Amino acid sequence: MTLPRIAIVGFAHSPNIVGTHGTTNGVEMLIPCFNKLYADLGISRTDIEFWCSGSSDYLAGRAFSFISAIDSIGAMPPIHESHVEMDGAWALYEAWVKIATGEVDLALAYGFGKSTAGNMDQTLALQLDPYTVGPLWPDARSLGALQARAGIDAGTWSEEDMAAVAARTSGASVDELMSSEYVADPLRAHDIAPYTDAAAAVIIASERKAKELVANPAFVTGWDHRIDTPNFGARDLTISPSTKLAGDTAFGDRNRAVDVAEINASFTHQELIVRNALDLPESVRINPSGGSLAGNSLFSAGLQRVGYAAHEILTGNAGTALAHASSGPLLQQNMVVTLAGDEN
């Protein structure tokens, strides 16, 4: 069976900043995103036929926190809405499925999180194995350091390779970055994405609706997401089998020389792992947006990667693109989306 052609037609996000004065439900961050999308596409709120959100109750510190965020949409007229306790990229996947079934033509997915509202190291430890790892309360950068050290000791990458990733994002030289102090050996500050607060929204549409709204729709050409075991001792932390499988499925037998790839990596070495798993050629532009290293906005960072990849096509800066989203500790769950303009 051939799936209908579906395209991303709009993307907006709030600034990725360390600390906001908004509430933990994200309404203040979401409303400007929605208003920008309505204005850009010349539509109104009631034109959206399906809404899907990605967020986390334990991050917000309240039950059914996504219900509060619906204030940014409005209670009347009634809406068709769903929610995933994941990054907004997974909410976008549900919206894509909704359109693929023929139930709707236009959907909006959004993700939001206020990471700086609490102690992220303590909060994220709750997702770890409750018997062997969780009771140790390891912070995320310590786990990241263990993964980075495993790759260095195996000769898979070097500290210089990691610094080169950060240099591309920050504009600093590798030598300058290498001279800085360790934060969690072998990680330096530039190797670790700072937690930030943000929301993001993406509008996706059927082919007919997409061509009515924009000149260069970013058509979905492949989509898959896979998961590795949460047991750190049961997997090789220097590779990402779930990313490889998701990439192989999303690409199929198509050329991997996409113009742009947006990778969701909260540590420099994780970008190296993902790039290797996806087998991307050197010609691919990686994270022109700055990637997640510019701001690790939990529950919207992955959706931002999809949005930025689509934006490159929507604006005519690329003909083909790839987006990667990740969730869980140390690249446990991975999603790969491939996109192309109408002529590619």
C-alpha positions in Angstrom: 0.0 0.0 0.0 1.3 3.5 -0.9 0.8 6.1 1.8 -0.6 9.5 0.8 1.9 12.3 0.5 2.1 14.4 3.6 4.2 17.5 4.2 5.3 19.9 6.9 4.2 23.4 6.1 5.1 25.5 9.1 7.4 25.7 12.1 7.7 28.1 15.0 9.4 28.0 18.4 10.0 30.2 21.4 13.5 31.2 22.4 15.7 28.6 23.9 16.7 30.4 27.1 18.0 29.4 30.5 15.1 30.4 32.7 11.8 32.0 32.0 9.2 33.8 34.1 6.4 31.9 32.5 4.4 29.2 34.2 5.3 25.5 34.0 2.3 24.7 31.8 3.9 26.5 28.8 0.9 28.7 27.8 3.0 31.8 27.6 5.5 30.1 25.4 3.0 28.4 23.1 0.7 31.3 22.2 3.3 33.3 20.3 4.2 30.1 18.4 0.7 29.5 17.4 0.0 33.1 16.4 3.1 33.1 14.2 2.0 30.0 12.4 -1.5 31.3 11.8 -0.1 34.5 10.4 2.5 32.8 8.2 0.0 30.4 6.6 -3.0 32.7 6.5 -5.1 30.4 8.6 -7.0 30.6 11.9 -7.2 28.4 14.9 -10.4 26.7 13.8 -8.7 25.5 10.5 -6.6 23.0 12.6 -8.4 19.7 12.5 -6.2 17.8 14.9 -3.9 18.9 17.8 -1.3 16.7 19.5 1.1 17.7 22.3 4.3 16.3 23.8 5.2 17.2 27.3 5.9 15.6 30.7 3.8 15.7 33.9 6.8 14.8 36.1 8.9 17.6 34.5 6.1 20.1 35.2 5.5 18.7 38.7 1.8 18.3 38.2 -0.7 15.7 37.0 -2.3 16.3 33.5 -0.1 19.3 32.9 -0.9 19.1 29.2 -4.5 20.0 30.0 -3.4 23.4 31.3 -1.5 24.0 28.0 -4.8 23.7 26.1 -5.6 27.2 27.4 -3.2 28.3 24.6 -5.6 26.8 22.1 -9.0 27.7 23.6 -11.8 25.6 24.9 -14.4 26.7 22.3 -15.2 25.5 19.7 -14.3 22.0 20.9 -11.1 20.5 19.4 -9.9 17.1 18.4 -6.8 16.7 20.7 -4.3 14.1 21.8 -1.1 13.9 23.9 2.1 11.9 24.2 4.3 11.8 27.3 7.3 12.3 25.0 9.2 14.9 23.0 6.9 16.8 20.6 8.5 14.9 17.7 6.5 11.9 18.8 3.4 14.1 18.9 4.1 15.0 15.3 4.4 11.4 14.3 0.8 10.8 15.7 -0.4 13.8 13.7 1.3 12.3 10.6 -0.5 9.0 11.2 -3.8 10.9 11.7 -3.5 12.5 8.2 -2.3 9.2 6.7 -5.5 7.5 7.7 -7.5 10.2 5.9 -9.3 11.5 9.0 -7.9 15.0 8.7 -6.0 17.3 6.3 -4.4 19.8 8.6 -2.8 19.1 12.0 -0.6 20.9 14.5 1.9 19.2 16.9 3.6 21.0 19.7 6.0 20.3 22.5 6.9 22.3 25.6 8.9 22.1 28.8 10.3 24.3 31.5 13.5 22.5 32.3 14.8 25.2 34.7 11.7 24.9 37.0 13.4 22.3 39.1 16.5 20.1 39.5 16.9 18.3 36.2 19.5 15.9 37.4 17.1 14.7 40.1 14.1 14.6 37.8 15.7 12.8 34.9 17.1 10.1 37.3 13.5 9.0 37.7 13.5 7.5 34.2 16.5 5.2 35.0 16.3 1.5 36.0 14.6 1.7 39.4 16.6 -1.3 40.8 20.2 -0.9 39.7 20.7 2.7 38.5 18.0 5.0 39.8 18.9 4.5 43.5 22.4 6.0 42.7 20.7 9.2 41.5 23.3 9.8 38.7 23.1 13.2 37.0 22.8 13.3 33.2 26.3 14.7 32.6 27.9 11.9 34.7 26.1 9.3 32.5 27.2 11.2 29.4 30.8 11.2 30.7 30.7 7.5 31.1 29.5 7.1 27.5 32.1 9.6 26.2 34.9 7.8 28.1 33.8 4.4 26.6 34.1 5.8 23.1 37.5 7.4 23.8 38.9 4.3 25.4 37.7 2.2 22.4 39.3 4.6 20.0 35.9 5.4 18.4 36.4 9.1 18.8 38.7 11.5 20.6 38.3 14.6 22.7 39.5 16.6 19.7 36.6 15.1 17.6 34.2 16.1 20.3 35.6 19.6 20.4 35.3 19.9 16.6 31.5 19.4 17.0 31.3 22.2 19.6 33.6 24.4 17.5 31.2 24.2 14.5 28.3 25.3 16.8 30.1 28.0 18.8 32.6 29.4 16.3 35.5 28.9 18.7 38.6 27.1 17.7 39.3 23.5 18.7 42.5 24.4 20.4 40.7 27.1 22.5 38.0 24.6 23.5 40.5 21.9 24.4 42.3 24.3 26.8 39.2 24.6 29.0 38.7 22.7 32.3 36.9 19.5 32.6 33.3 19.6 34.0 32.9 15.8 34.2 36.0 14.1 32.8 36.2 13.7 29.8 33.4 16.3 29.3 34.1 20.0 29.2 31.4 22.7 29.3 31.2 22.9 25.5 30.5 19.2 25.3 27.2 19.5 27.3 24.0 21.1 26.1 22.6 23.6 28.6 19.1 23.0 29.8 16.7 25.6 28.4 13.0 26.4 28.5 11.1 26.5 25.2 8.1 25.4 23.2 7.8 24.5 19.5 5.0 23.9 17.1 4.9 22.3 13.6 2.0 22.2 11.2 1.6 19.2 8.9 -0.8 18.7 6.1 -2.1 16.4 3.3 -0.6 17.0 -0.1 -3.7 18.9 -1.3 -3.8 21.2 1.7 0.0 21.7 1.8 0.1 23.0 -1.8 -2.7 25.4 -1.0 -0.7 26.9 1.9 3.0 27.0 0.9 5.1 27.1 -2.3 7.7 24.6 -1.2 6.1 21.9 1.1 8.6 19.7 3.0 7.2 16.2 2.1 7.8 13.3 4.4 9.7 10.6 2.5 10.4 8.3 5.4 9.7 8.0 9.1 10.6 5.5 11.8 11.4 5.3 15.5 13.1 2.5 17.4 14.2 1.8 21.0 17.3 0.2 22.7 17.3 -1.4 26.1 17.4 0.9 29.1 19.8 -1.5 30.7 23.2 0.3 30.2 25.1 -3.0 30.8 23.2 -4.8 28.1 24.3 -2.5 25.2 27.4 -1.0 23.7 27.1 2.7 24.6 29.4 3.7 21.8 26.9 2.8 19.1 23.2 3.3 18.5 21.5 0.3 16.9 18.1 1.9 17.2 19.2 5.0 15.3 20.7 2.8 12.6 17.6 0.7 12.2 15.3 3.8 12.2 17.6 5.4 9.6 17.7 2.3 7.4 13.9 2.1 7.5 13.4 5.8 6.8 15.9 6.0 3.9 15.1 2.6 2.4 17.3 2.4 -0.7 17.4 6.1 -1.3 20.6 8.2 -1.4 21.7 9.4 2.0 23.5 12.5 0.6 20.8 14.8 2.0 21.5 18.6 2.0 20.9 19.1 5.7 20.7 16.9 8.8 19.4 18.2 12.2 20.5 15.9 15.0 19.2 15.9 18.5 22.3 15.3 20.6 22.7 16.7 24.1 26.5 15.9 24.2 29.1 16.4 21.4 30.0 12.7 21.3 26.3 11.7 20.8 26.3 13.7 17.6 29.2 11.5 16.4 27.4 8.4 17.4 24.2 9.4 15.5 26.1 10.5 12.4 27.9 7.2 12.3 24.7 5.2 12.8 23.0 7.1 10.0 26.0 6.7 7.6 25.8 10.3 6.5 28.4 11.5 3.9 30.7 14.4 4.7 28.8 16.6 2.2 25.8 16.9 4.5 25.4 20.1 6.5 24.9 19.2 10.1 22.8 21.3 12.5 22.9 24.6 10.7 20.5 25.8 13.5 23.1 25.1 16.1 21.4 21.8 17.2 20.5 20.8 20.7 23.9 21.9 21.9 22.6 25.5 21.6 19.9 24.6 24.1 18.6 21.3 25.4 14.9 22.2 25.6 13.4 19.0 27.0 10.2 17.9 25.1 10.7 20.3 22.3 14.3 19.8 21.2 13.4 16.9 19.0 10.5 18.7 17.4 12.7 21.7 16.8 15.1 19.4 14.9 12.2 18.3 12.6 11.0 21.9 12.3 14.4 23.3 11.4 15.0 20.5 8.8 11.7 21.3 7.2 12.3 25.0 7.4 15.4 24.5 5.2 13.2 23.1 2.4 10.3 25.5 3.0 12.7 28.5 2.5 14.4 26.9 -0.5 17.8 26.5 1.2 17.7 22.7 0.7 16.0 20.1 -1.5 16.4 17.2 0.9 16.8 17.0 4.7 16.9 14.6 7.6 15.8 15.1 11.2 16.7 13.0 14.2 15.0 13.1 17.6 16.0 11.3 20.8 14.4 10.5 24.1 15.5 8.6 27.2 19.0 8.3 28.7 22.0 8.0 26.5 20.2 7.8 23.1 17.8 5.1 24.3 15.0 6.0 21.9 15.6 7.4 18.4 13.4 8.8 15.6 14.5 9.5 12.0 12.5 11.6 9.6 13.5 12.2 6.0 12.1 15.1 4.0 12.2 16.4 0.4 10.9 19.2 -1.7 8.4 18.5 -4.4 11.1 18.2 -7.1 13.4 15.8 -5.2 
